[in-house]
Amino acid sequence: MMEKVSEIVQAETPVLQSANLAVAYFSPRTGGDHHDFLRVGPHHILFGLLDVAGKRETSGAVLQAAQTCFRASGEELFATSELNESEAMIELSRRLNLEIMRAAGGVRSCPAFAGCYNEELGTVCYVNAGHTPGLLRDDASLVELPATGLPFGLFSLAPTDARIVGLGPKALLAVVSRGVVEAESKNAEFGLGGVKSVMQAGPSSARDLSQNILQSVRDFVHMAPKHNDVTALALIRAA
């Protein structure tokens, strides 16, 4: 039986006002990476990148439950006219954590990065539940967005904080899965440093940025990575 050739796939993403969003990943996927997007208001886009522990054949039910919770709770929590983004993100995290544990029938580690992009303000309110740090680049700096709590699926009462960052004109936000940073070649990892190098080149669109990150990973390991799922999410604000 011939082995499937891995290729870079671009996911369908919603249209944003004065920004663009993209996700690219290597297909076929065998691990627990999962991404999702949802417009939850006239000016709010909810996005998330999850990494459920285990192979896809054992994590499928957990991924489906997490997506259902993400969408249903997102629509409910962000629909209020008196929206507090931080409180909504914290409550969404609480529900996702409990639903992942319920679907898994116990403990199942699920690092996750979820954010809500405010198109009017150009801000992202995010939670980082034990995920690889997000990276935010503007004209002045490139900073990491570290964990704000433990991975989902470990403890029923695990607290998660929410933080807000601003995206100035042409600012880049990238969130990558563990498979990106752990890609190896000659006992060296691609790491966050590899992602930062791609971001410093200043791609013109989120699609280019997500595609370039994965292409750089492939060039680094001299083949499409097979050690884990490899996913890159990018958000770029317009000038």
N, C-alpha and C positions, 0 to 999 in steps of 0.2 A: 504494500500500500504506500503510495507516494505521500511524503510529508507536505502539508500545506505551506506555501510560501508566505511569510509574514509581510504585510504591507501597511503603510500608514493610512488610516481612515480618518476623515474629518466628519465630526458629528453635526447634525442639523441643530442650529441654535436660533434663538429668537432675535428679532430685529430690535436694536436699542436706539434711543435718542442720543445723538452726539457721542456714541461709543460703539465698540464692537466686541463681541464675545465669541470665543472659539474653543473647541476641544478636539485634540487629535490623540489617537491611540494606535498601537500595533494590533493588528488582527491576524489570526484568531486570538481571543483572550481565554486564558485558562485559570486565572486567579480571581480575586474578589474585588477588583476595581469596579466602581460604578459612578457615573456622573449623571446629573439631572439639572434641568433648568425649568423655571416656572415664572410667568408674569403674575404677580400677586397684587398689582394695583396699577393705576395709570402711569406711575413713575417709579415702580419698584420691580426689580428682577431678582428672584431668588435663585441661587446656584449652589451646587454642592459636589464634592468629590469624596467618595467613601472607599475604604479598603478593608473589606471583611476578610478575616483570617480564614485560610483554607482554600482548597481548590474550588473551581466553579461548580462542579457537580455536587459538592456538599454545602456550598454557600448560597445556591440559587434561591432557596426559599427565604433566607434571611435578606438577601438583596431585594427581592420582590416586596417583602413586608416593609423594609426601610423606605423604598420608593413610594409605596402607597401612603405611608405615614408622612413622608416629606411633602407630598403633594396635598393631601387632605389637610394636614395641620398648617401648612404654609398658607393655603387659601383662607383658612379660618383665622389664623393669628394676625395676618397682615391686612385683613379686610376692614378693620375698624377705622373710623374716621379720626380717632385720637391715637394714632399709632405711635408706640414707643418701640423703636427698632431694636434696641438692646434687650428689652424685656421679652419681645417676641422671639428673638433669636435664642435667648436662654430657655424659654419655654419649649421651643421647637427642639432644642438639644435634649431637654429632659424627656420629651416624648419619644424621640428617636432612640435614646439610650434604652428606655424601657421596652420599646417594641422590638429592638434587636435582641434583647435578652429573652423576651417572650418567644419570638420566632425561633431562636436557637435552642430553646429549652434549657437555658442556663447561661454560662459565661461564653462569650464569643467576642474576642477583641475586634474592634472596628474603628481604627483611626479615621478621622473625618475633618474636612475643612468645608464650612458652609458660610455663605455670605449673602447679603442683600445689597444690591447696588441701587442707590438713589440717583435717578437720572437728573433730577432738578438740582441737587446739591453736588453731584460728582463724588459721593462718599460711598464707602463699603463698610457695613456693619458686619462683623464676622465672628465666628467661633472657630477655634482650632483645637479639636479634641484629639490630642496626641498625634497629630498628623505631621508630615514634613512641613517646615515653615513655608508660609507664603512669601513671595518676594515682590517688593514694590519699588519701582525705579521711576524717578523724576529727573528733572534737569540738575538737581543738586546732589542726589544721593541714591543709593540702592540699599534698602533696609529689609531685614527679615521680620516676618510676622509670626512669632513663636507660639507654642501651645498655650491655650488659655484654660486647659483642663485635661483630664485623662481621656484615653480612647473610650468610645462608647462600648457598651456590652460587657463591662467588667464589674461595675458596682451599681446597684439600683439607685443609690443616693449620691452618686458622684457629682459634685458641683462643677459647673462650667461657666466661665465668664465670657462676656461679649465686649468687643472693642470696635472703635470706629476710626477709620483712616480716610484721609482725603486724597483724591486723585486730581492733580492739576492737569492742565492741557498737555496732551501727549504722554501722560503717565502710563506706565505698564504695570500690570499685576499678573503674576504667574503663580500657579499652584501645580505642583507635579506629584505624581505618586511615588511611593517608595522604590518602585522598580526603576525609576529614572536615576535617583541618587545612588542606588546600589549597583548599577550597571558596572561591570568590572572588565578591565583589560590589563594584563601583566601585573596583577595584584594591586592595581590602583582603581579607585572608584571614580565614576563620573562626578558624583557629589553635587552639592548646591553650587559649588564653584563653576562647574560646567554650565549650569543653567544661567548663572550670573553673566558668564562670558557671552552667551547668546543674547541676553537682554541688553548688554552694553552695546551691541551692534545696532540696536535701535530699529527692529523690524517695523514696517509701516502699518501693519494690521495685526489683529489678534490671530487671524488664520496663519499669517506668515510666522508669527512668534511660536505658536504651538507646533507648527510643522517643522520649523528650524530646530527647536529643542529636540524633537524625536530624531530628526536627521543627524544631529550632532551626536546623539547617543549611539545611533547605528554606526556612524563613522568611528566613534571611540572604541566600540567593541568589534568593529570590522564585520558586523552582521546584525540582523534584527535580533534583539535580546530575547532569550528564551527562559531566563531565570525567574521572571515574574511578569505580571501585567505592567505595561508602560504607558502612562497617560499624562498629558499636559493640558492644562486649562489656562487660557489667557484672556485678559480683559484690558483693552486699551481705550483711553478716553481721547476723543477728538481734540484737535487744536482749538 
